[in-house]
Each structure stands twice: as C-alpha cells, then as structure tokens.
Amino acid sequence: MIGRDPALTGKKGRVIRRPGNSKSARSHGPRLSAAKLLAEWFSEEPIKRPPLDEEADRYLCKLQLSHSDAALFWEIIFGTVRWRRLLEWHVKKHVSKWSRLPLPVKMVFLTGCYQIIFLSRIPMFAAVNEAVNAVRTLGCSWAGGLVNAVLRKVSTSSHVIPGDDAFFEKRCAKNFLNCLSVFSSHAHWMAKRWVHQWGRKTAISICMENNLRPPLSLRVNRLKTTRAELLSLFEEHAIKAEKGYVSPDSLLIKDYRGRVEKLPGFSEGLFQVQDESSQIASMLLNPRPGLRVLDICAGVGGKSSHIAALMENTGLLICSDTSMKRLERLRENASRLGMTLMEPLPLAQARQMIRSSHIQFDRILVDAPCSGTGVIRRHPDIKWTRTPGTLEGLVKIQQNLLQEASGLLGPQGILVYSVCSLEKEEGETLVENFLRTNEGFHVLRADTIIPGLPGDMVTREGFFRTLPGICGMDGFFSAVITRNKPVNDIDPSGSWE
C-alpha cells in the first residue's frame, strides 16, 4: 500500500493498538502470518472476500511485530496477491499434484516464491527455511521436504517476469489470452474482456500498469493553503513532490512508504489523499459558491470535500451514503479539512428530507459503487474478488442510482456520473442507455468544462476516460449530463486556480 506505514496504521490511517505480550502472538512471524491470512482469505468465495487491507489490519491487531516485520508482512501479502498466477506458474512446474495440496501449504509456497523472485533483499535460504518452518507450524510437517526441494529449485531456475509489450507478443503468439492472464497475473475473464474492449496493445498496457506501484496522489486543500506553499513545505522536509497533470490542486509523491499522517500538513488539514482522476470528476461538476449540491454516494468524503472547497464552503452540500461507518469517516475528514459546508446524511434520511422539501439540485454527483477494475494497482485483491456475475449486479445498482438522481436535478443542472471502472457496461454503455430512455438529457463534453483536458482523456462522445497509468492516474470514467438544454453558467476561464 502507498502512503502509510502498515506497521503502525490501520485502514484509512487509523492507529492500530497492539495487544499485550502473548506467546501465540510472538510465535507468529510475518511470513507465517502472511500465509495464514491468505489461506483464510482465499478459502472464501470471491464475492465474499473482504477487502484485503481490512483483513491485514485485523491480523496486525493480533500480532506483536516490529516495525520492519510488519512492513514485511504487508509486502508479502500484497505482493503475493498481486502476482498470484505468475507465482503459481513458477511453483507448479515443480509440483505435479498442486490441486491436491491444502490451501495453507499452497500459500506457503506462493509467499516463499514471492520472496525469492521479487524481494532480492531477503536471502534465499531465509525464505526457504521460514517456509519449511511455516508448514510444520501449520501442522503439515509432511510437506516440509517438498517445500524445501521446490523452493530451492525455484531459486536456481530462471525467473520469467514480464517486461514490455514485446514480451507478450513474442512469448504469447500461440495462446495469447492464457499467456497474458498468467504472466501479468490477472483472472482470465478480465484479460479476455480487456482485449475485446480495448484491443491487445492497450490490454497489455492495462495489465502491466496494474502491477506497478502507483504514486501517492494528494489534493491540496485550497481553503487553507496553495499548491506552491505545500510544495515548499514538503521540500523543507526533504519530501520530493511534483505537480499533477490536470488538476491545479494535485500533487504526486513517488516511492513514499511512510504514514500519510506523518506528512507535514496532514493534521492541519492542508491536503487530502485523492487520485487526480477522482479530482477531475469533482471539477467536471463545476460547483460554485451558493449552489445546491448532492453527493449521493459520498463514501468517506474524498470528492465531497473537494466540492466543498470549490464552493468555498458556501451553499448547500448534502453528502449521503448507506454506510454509517463511512459517514463517520466523512465527518472526521470534514473536521480535519475545515469543510463546514458538508452535511452528512444516511441515504434513507436524505431521501426523506429531499421528498419533504421538494428540493431540486443545481449539481449532483453520482459516484456509483462499481467493480473497481480501474484501481487494481492500488487494490490488487480486486483481481480475485470480482467475477463476470459481479458486474451484472453492479450495473443494476448503477442504473437505479442514475435514474433516481436524474429526477432530482433542476433545470439546466449538471449531473456527473462516475466510476473507477474499466468496464464499458458500467460507464459508456450505461450512460448511452440512460440517454436513449430519458428525453431532455444530453451529454456535455468534458473538455468544454475543463479546457485543455488532454485529448486522450476525452472520448469521441465527450466522456472523460482514463486508463491506468495515463498521466499517473487511475482508470476512471465520468460523464457530464445536463437537463433540457446546454448549461449557460459554465465558467471555463481557469476558475480552478
């Protein structure tokens, strides 16, 4: 994970309180703990697997690990999940009955293989010995000799790690889809969909980008500071940051491994963690001071707080969500950032309030729940928690949310529909179907709201679309929808600065 110290922080940067000394906690080192966690996680059906970072946090609460061991635990978990299929390919060359092995033994194999191939700082003998000890501790002593022999063979074999497009075109000439799936370590159905939707070359690029570590992306809180001032503050603390590509509030920090809360200015609310593609979605909404705005799926408030800043804390901003836990995190973020405009409400309560007041909104953001295939590089567990069936259920939810929100939009209002997904069913196709069945709505081109938006981020239809790695951004889709006639209160004159 980028931007936090997993040894000391939990999900969303919360501090983990470690348990007191216990023999069982001390006996579980980072390698064994990683294998046990992954065995439990993979034992669940894909759709039932919880977010992996939440599971890792839960495990860390049980363990008593040093700073370095906790970091290794986190590295092994996410590295193994990121490269699962490639690691299996390396191990299965030396194991004839892989399918018959118990899941905990498989996870010991994969975590050991990950250390040997990808963590050069770890001596080979240490990775092998710890793997042998792990299977014994797990009650599978019979597998000790097998683990020892296979991992030693892996350590002395040539390691196939994909490098560029030429690697796939040359090596995968006969069975391209299977080869792309294995060597880029993605579910076969994902690779197949992306080749069909985006073509071979782009699909390869997506898969490769998904295996790279993304930069830490920040949004400057313009109500408290400027980008130049925050850059200067980071420079004083020897933190290398650079400007984003489109959003005037975006900063990128590459190769940062510390806690976000330890960055200068965090506790003062000078910035918020938010990918630049997500910032652009808020900019496309073109919020202004004094407007009535609804964020119907506000989550923890990343986009809501950006909207509040663009509104200069003036107007009405209702932030609704179905999760009370997420709304509590939204309140915490709003307080730290000084966003007094944000009004968090449970979705059911927001619906009741809107119906009783007959309010119509000038701006509505529908940041719909989605497959998340555009943010796999940040959450590699998405590779193994989504299925083709997952998309069908999500599309129905997205359609209903867009339909509901459109009925709350006032004349000449702007509605932005966005998802962090690469799947056209959740983006382009869904919006086009909505427009065909709803008269009086049309698309406003993204580059009319943000002049100078790079051409490769705007589709022929005028949608905003990024793929992983373009200008360092996540994969994202946004459509700007207006009611009745073209909006005449857009200010494209650089008001973002």
N, C-alpha and C positions, 0 to 999 in steps of 0.2 A: 504494500500500500504506500501511496505517496503522501508525504506531508505530515507524518506523525511518527512517534516512537511507539511501536506496538508493545514495548515492554512496560510502558507506563500509562498508556491511554487506552480507552475502550472506544466503542463505536461513537462517532461524532465527536471524538476528542475528550470524552469523559474520563476522569482519572479512575483507574482500577485500584480498589482496595484489596491488597493481597491477604490471603488467610494467614493465620499464625503458623508457626513451625509444626510440621507433621511428618511422620516417617513416610507416609504414602506420597505426600507432595514432593518431598525431597528425592524420592526414588525415581520419579518420572522426569527424565531429562527432555530436552527439546526434540530430539529425534524420535524417541518412543512416543512422546505425547503427540507429535505431529501425525505419526502413523495411526495411533488410536483414534484421533479426531477424524481423520479422513476415512477410516474404516466405518465409523459410525455414520458419517455424513453420506458416503456413497451407498450405504445399506438402505437408505430411504429411496422411495420412488422419486424420479427427477422433480416432479411438480411439488413434492412435499419437502424438498430440501430447503432449509432456511438459508438466508444469506450467509456466506461463509465467514465474513468478517464478524458477524454476530456470534457464530459458533466459536471462532477463535477467541473472541473476548470472553466468552463463557468459560472456555478452558483455562485461559490465563488467570481467571479469578480463582481457580482451584489450585494453581501451581505456585511454587515458590522458585522463580527463575531469576537469575542475574540479568542485568541489562543486556549483555551480549547473548545469553542463551534465549531470552525472549525474542530478540531480533532474529536469531537463527530459526526459532520455532516458526515465526511469521514468514520468513523467507522460504522455508521448506514447504509449508502448507500451500502458499500461493504459487510458488514455482512448480510444484508437483501438479497442481490442478491446471495451471496454465499449459504445461507440456505433457499432460497425461497420455495422450495417444502416441506421441513420439517415444515417450519413456517405455510404454508397453511394447512398442515395436522393437526397441533395443533389447528388452529383457526376454521377450517371447522367442527370440532367435535361439536362446539357450535353454528354454523350458518347454518341454513337449506337451505337458498337461496343465497348461496355465489355467484353463477354465475350471479345473477341479480344485484349485488351491483356495483355502479360506480367504475371505476378504482381508483380514488383518495381515496375513502373510503377503498378499499382493501389495498392500500399501507399504509394507516394509521394503519390498523390492523396489517400488517406484520412488519412494523417498530416498532410498540409498542410491538409486540410479541417478536421480536428480543431482544429488551432491557430487557424484563422481563426474558427471558430464558438465554441469553448469557452475559449480562452486569450486573454482580452482584453488581457493584459499584453504580448503579443507583437505588434509592429506587422505589419499586413497585408503590407507589402512585404517584410518579412524572411521571413515564412512562404512567400510565393510565390517569392522569389529562391532561397531554400535548396532548395525543391522542384525548381526548374529545374536547379540545380547538381547535385542528387542524381541525377536521371535521366541526366544527362550522365556523372557518375562511374560510374554503373551500366552504362554502355555503351549507353544508349538515347537518344542525342542527338536522334534523330528525334522524340522525344516532348516535347522541351523547349518548343516553341511551343504544343503542345496543353495541356501542364500550366500554362503561363503564362496562356493565354487562359481556361481553365476555372476555375482557382482565382481569377482576378480576377472572373469572373462570380459565383462563389460568394460572394466578399467583398462584392459590391454587391447581392446578392439578399436577400430576406427569409429569415430562418432559422427553420425550424419546429422548435421544441423543446417536447416535451410538458410540460404543466404540472400538470393535475389530472384527476380523473375526467371532468369536463365536457368537457375537450378531446377525449377519446376518444369519448365518447357523441355529441358533435356532429359531429366530423370523420369518425368511423368508422361512421356509420349504415348505409352500404351494404355494406361489406366489412369487418366488424369484426375478424375474426381476422387478416387480412393487414395491416390498418392497425395493430392492436396490436403485431404482430410487428415491423413496420418502424419505427414511431415510438418504441417502447420498446426497440428493438434486441435482440430475442430470436429464437432459432430458432423457426420457425413451429410445429413439433411441440410445443415447450414451451408456447407461448401456447395452443395448442389443448387440450392436456392440462389446463392450469390452469383454463381457462374451464369445461371439462367437470367437473373435480373440485371447484372452489371457487366457480364462478359468475363472471359478468362483473365485478362490482364488486370482488370480492376478487382476481381475476386481475389487474386493472388495478393494484391496490394492490401486489401482489407485484412486478409488472414495474417499477413506479415505484421501489419501495424498493431493488430490485436495482441501480439506477443511482445511488444515493446513497452517499456515503462513510460507513461506519459509525464509531462511536466506538471508541477504543482501550479494550478491556474487560480489566480486571485482576481477579485473585483474590488477596486478602490472605492471606499465609501466617500462619495463626493460631498456629503453633508459635513464631513469632519476634516477632510484633507484633499490634496490633489495627487495625481499620479507622480508628478515631479517630486513632490515633498516625500512621498512614500519611497520612491526610488532612492532618494538621498538618505533617508533613514536606514534603509537596507544596506546601502553602501557603507554607512558608518559602522555597521555591524558585520562587514565583510560577507554580506549575502549578495550573490550575483543574481540580479533580476533584470528582465528586459520587457519592453512594451509588447502588448499583444498586437494583432494584425488589423482588427476592425474596430473593436470597442475601445473608446478612449479611456475607459476605466479598467482595462485588462492589463494584468502583469503576469509574467511567466517566470517560474523559478525551476530550473532544471537540476536534477540529481540531488534534490533535497530529501534527507532521510530523517530529519528531526520531527519533533512535535509541532504542529501548527500553532498551538497555544504559546509556544516558546518564541515564535517570531515576534520581533518588536512591533508594537502597534496592535497586536491581536486583542489584548484585554481592553484596550482603549477604543475598540470598535473601528479601527481605521480601514479594515478590509474584511471581506468575506470570501471563503473558498467557493469558486464557481467557474466552471469551464466557459471559455469565451463564446462557444456556440450557444450556450444557455443564456448568456448575457445578451446576445443578439436577438433572441426571442423576446426579451423584455423591451429592447429598443424598437422592434417591429411593432409593438403595441402602441408606440408613440404616446405614452402617458404624459399628461400635462397637469400642472397645479390646478386644483379646483374641480377636476373631473370626478365622476363616479366610476369606480373600477371594481371588478370582481375577479379574483383569482380562485377558480372553482376547485382546483386540485393543488392547494398551496404547499402541501408537504411540510418541510421544516423551514420554508420561507426564503429559499435562495432567490427565486425570481421575485417574490413579493417584496423583499427588502430592496431589490434593485428598482422596482416600480415605485416604491415609496420615495427613494432617493430622487428619481427622475421627476416625481411630483412635488419635490421639495417639502414633503411632509404636510401638504395642503390638499384637502379634498376628502373623498371617501374611498377607502380601500378595504373591502371585505375579503378575508383570507379564509376559505373554508376547506375542510378536509374530513375524511371519515375516521381518521385515527386521532384519538385524544393524545396519544404519545407523541405523534408528530407535531400536533398543535402546541404541546408544551415546549418542545424544542424550538418551535417558531417563536414563541413568547421570549424564550431565553435569547435567541438571536436578535430579535427586535430590540430587546432591552440593551444588549451589548452595543448594537449599532446605532442606537438612538432613534429608531424608527417609530415615532409616536403615532403615526397615521395608521399602522397596521391593526386591523380589528379581527382577531382570530375567532372563528365560529365553527362548531361542528356542522357538517354539511346539512344534516336534517334541520338544525336550528336556523341555518342560513336560508334554507328553502322556505321555512315558515315565515321568517321575517320579510323575505322578498315578496312572498304572496300577499301578506297582510298590508304591506306598504305600497304595493303595485309599482315598485321602482323599476325603471329601466336604466341600463348602464351605458355609459359612453365607451367603455373599454372592457373587454372580457378576455381573460387568458384561460385557455383550456390546455393545461399541461398534463395530458392524459396518462394514466398508467399504461405501460407498454412492455414489450418484450425486452427492452434494454440492450438490443444487439449492437447499438452504436457506442456503448460504453464498456465493451468486453475488456478492453485493455486496462480499465480501472477495476473491473469486477470479473475476473476470468472464470469464476464459478458459473456465470451465465451460460457458458458453453455446455454445461452439463445439467442445467435446471430448466431448460426450455425444450419443448417438443413442438412438432407441427400443430398438435392439438391445442397447445397453449395459445397460439396466435388466434385461433377461431374464437375462443372465449374473450380474449382481449379486444378484438375488433368489435364485438357486440357492445362491450362496455364503452369503447371509444365513440361508437356511433351514437349511443344513447346520451353520452355527455355532450357531444357536439350539438345534437338536436335540442337538448334541454337548454344549453347555453344560448343558442341562437334565438330562442324565444324571449330571452331577457335583454337582448341587445336593442338599444334605442335607434331611431332613425339616423342614418349616416354614422353609426357607431362602428368601431373596429373590434373584431374578434380574431385573436391569434390562436390557432390550434397547433400544438407542438408535441413531438415525441422524440425520445432519444433512441430511435429505432432505424435500422437499415431496410426494414421490410416495407415495400410499397403498399401492401394491404393496409398497413397502419398509417400510411402517410398519403402519398399522391392519390392512390385509388380511392381511399376512404373519402377524401375531400371532394374529388370529382363526382363520386356517387352522391354526396350530400348536395352539391350544387345542382345536379340533374333533377333531384326530387324536391328542391326548395327554391321556389321562384323568389326573386327580389334580392338574392345574394350573389355576389361575384367576388373574384379574387383581385386583390390589389397587389401589384408586383412589389416584391421585396426591395428591389433596387430603386423604386420611387420613394420609399420611406427612408432608406439608407443609401443616398447617392454614393457611388464609388465602391459599393459592395462588389467584391471580385466576381467576375463573370462565371467562374467555375463553381460558385456557391448559389447561383440562381438558375433554376431550370427554365426550359422553354415556356412553361406555363406561368412562370413568375414566382414559384415557390422557393423558399430558402432551403437548401440541402447541402449538407457536408458529409463527407465520408471520413472515417478515422484517419488522423494524421494530416489532413489538409490544413495548412497553417497551424499545425499543432493542436487542432481541435478534435473533439469527439464527433462521432457520427450523429447527425441531428437533422430533424425536419421541422419546418414551420410554414404554415400557410396563413396569409393575412386575408380575412374575409370581411367584406363590408356589406351593409344593408342598403337596399334601394338604389343608391346612386353613388358615384365616386365621392369620397370624402374630400371636403374642401378646406379642412383645418389642419392639414399635414404641414409640419414645419421641417422641410428637408435642408435647412440652411446651416446645418452644422450645430444645431442647438444641443447636441450631445456633449460638446466641450464645456 
